Amino acid sequence: MNFEENAREYHKSGCNCAMAVYGAYAEKLGMTEEEALAAAPLPRSEGGYCGAFLAGRKILEKLKPEAVADYEKKFLEIYGDTQCSVLIKMHGLKKNCNNYVGDAARLVEEELN
């Protein structure tokens, strides 16, 4: 299973969006699953950002800081915004954010490779 699929599965199993992305990257972050889930930023905790987007950014800040700007640009190209409330309104997801989760995990993987 790749990072995108793994993150989507975490999300489907009940993890919030940020936890799902962090959980998928636990090993790369040098953490256990439990540590990664606990370390995940809270959705909307920093400037109202989407939790999936924020988690991806935090992972890259730790593993490849020079890739953060490119990641942010790609997320914006796909979705048009990074704010949770705006994304939900724009896309009518009603808190079903599995696409954001999967894409954030995939974009991080692309930046790391």
Contacts in CASP RR format, 6 or more apart in sequence:
PFRMAT RR
TARGET T0000
AUTHOR 0000-0000-0000
METHOD contacts of the structure
MODEL  1
MNFEENAREYHKSGCNCAMAVYGAYAEKLGMTEEEALAAAPLPRSEGGYC
GAFLAGRKILEKLKPEAVADYEKKFLEIYGDTQCSVLIKMHGLKKNCNNY
VGDAARLVEEELN
1 9 0 8 1.000
2 106 0 8 1.000
2 109 0 8 1.000
3 24 0 8 1.000
3 25 0 8 1.000
3 105 0 8 1.000
3 106 0 8 1.000
3 108 0 8 1.000
3 109 0 8 1.000
4 24 0 8 1.000
4 102 0 8 1.000
4 103 0 8 1.000
4 105 0 8 1.000
4 106 0 8 1.000
4 109 0 8 1.000
6 23 0 8 1.000
6 24 0 8 1.000
6 105 0 8 1.000
7 20 0 8 1.000
7 21 0 8 1.000
7 23 0 8 1.000
7 24 0 8 1.000
7 52 0 8 1.000
7 101 0 8 1.000
7 102 0 8 1.000
7 104 0 8 1.000
7 105 0 8 1.000
8 20 0 8 1.000
8 98 0 8 1.000
8 101 0 8 1.000
8 102 0 8 1.000
8 105 0 8 1.000
10 19 0 8 1.000
10 20 0 8 1.000
10 21 0 8 1.000
10 23 0 8 1.000
10 24 0 8 1.000
10 101 0 8 1.000
11 17 0 8 1.000
11 20 0 8 1.000
11 97 0 8 1.000
11 98 0 8 1.000
11 101 0 8 1.000
11 102 0 8 1.000
12 98 0 8 1.000
15 23 0 8 1.000
15 37 0 8 1.000
16 40 0 8 1.000
16 42 0 8 1.000
16 43 0 8 1.000
16 51 0 8 1.000
17 43 0 8 1.000
17 50 0 8 1.000
17 51 0 8 1.000
17 52 0 8 1.000
17 55 0 8 1.000
17 97 0 8 1.000
17 100 0 8 1.000
17 101 0 8 1.000
17 104 0 8 1.000
18 40 0 8 1.000
18 41 0 8 1.000
18 42 0 8 1.000
18 43 0 8 1.000
18 51 0 8 1.000
18 52 0 8 1.000
18 54 0 8 1.000
18 55 0 8 1.000
19 37 0 8 1.000
19 40 0 8 1.000
19 55 0 8 1.000
20 52 0 8 1.000
20 55 0 8 1.000
20 101 0 8 1.000
20 105 0 8 1.000
21 40 0 8 1.000
21 51 0 8 1.000
21 52 0 8 1.000
21 55 0 8 1.000
21 56 0 8 1.000
21 59 0 8 1.000
21 101 0 8 1.000
21 102 0 8 1.000
21 104 0 8 1.000
21 105 0 8 1.000
21 108 0 8 1.000
22 29 0 8 1.000
22 36 0 8 1.000
22 37 0 8 1.000
22 39 0 8 1.000
22 40 0 8 1.000
22 55 0 8 1.000
22 58 0 8 1.000
22 59 0 8 1.000
23 33 0 8 1.000
23 36 0 8 1.000
23 37 0 8 1.000
23 40 0 8 1.000
24 105 0 8 1.000
25 36 0 8 1.000
25 59 0 8 1.000
25 105 0 8 1.000
25 108 0 8 1.000
26 32 0 8 1.000
26 33 0 8 1.000
26 35 0 8 1.000
26 36 0 8 1.000
26 37 0 8 1.000
28 59 0 8 1.000
28 63 0 8 1.000
28 112 0 8 1.000
29 36 0 8 1.000
29 39 0 8 1.000
29 59 0 8 1.000
29 62 0 8 1.000
29 63 0 8 1.000
31 39 0 8 1.000
40 55 0 8 1.000
41 51 0 8 1.000
41 54 0 8 1.000
41 55 0 8 1.000
41 58 0 8 1.000
42 51 0 8 1.000
43 49 0 8 1.000
43 50 0 8 1.000
43 51 0 8 1.000
43 54 0 8 1.000
43 84 0 8 1.000
44 50 0 8 1.000
44 51 0 8 1.000
44 84 0 8 1.000
44 85 0 8 1.000
45 54 0 8 1.000
46 54 0 8 1.000
47 83 0 8 1.000
48 83 0 8 1.000
48 84 0 8 1.000
48 85 0 8 1.000
49 57 0 8 1.000
49 82 0 8 1.000
49 83 0 8 1.000
49 84 0 8 1.000
50 82 0 8 1.000
50 83 0 8 1.000
50 84 0 8 1.000
50 87 0 8 1.000
50 97 0 8 1.000
50 100 0 8 1.000
50 104 0 8 1.000
51 84 0 8 1.000
51 100 0 8 1.000
52 97 0 8 1.000
52 100 0 8 1.000
52 101 0 8 1.000
52 102 0 8 1.000
52 103 0 8 1.000
52 104 0 8 1.000
52 105 0 8 1.000
53 72 0 8 1.000
53 75 0 8 1.000
53 82 0 8 1.000
53 100 0 8 1.000
53 104 0 8 1.000
55 104 0 8 1.000
56 71 0 8 1.000
56 104 0 8 1.000
56 105 0 8 1.000
56 107 0 8 1.000
56 108 0 8 1.000
57 68 0 8 1.000
57 71 0 8 1.000
57 72 0 8 1.000
59 108 0 8 1.000
60 67 0 8 1.000
60 68 0 8 1.000
60 71 0 8 1.000
60 108 0 8 1.000
60 111 0 8 1.000
60 112 0 8 1.000
61 68 0 8 1.000
63 112 0 8 1.000
64 111 0 8 1.000
64 112 0 8 1.000
67 111 0 8 1.000
67 112 0 8 1.000
70 111 0 8 1.000
71 107 0 8 1.000
71 108 0 8 1.000
71 111 0 8 1.000
72 82 0 8 1.000
74 107 0 8 1.000
74 110 0 8 1.000
75 82 0 8 1.000
75 103 0 8 1.000
75 104 0 8 1.000
75 107 0 8 1.000
76 82 0 8 1.000
78 103 0 8 1.000
79 87 0 8 1.000
79 90 0 8 1.000
79 91 0 8 1.000
79 100 0 8 1.000
79 103 0 8 1.000
80 90 0 8 1.000
81 87 0 8 1.000
81 90 0 8 1.000
87 93 0 8 1.000
87 97 0 8 1.000
87 100 0 8 1.000
88 94 0 8 1.000
88 95 0 8 1.000
88 97 0 8 1.000
93 99 0 8 1.000
END
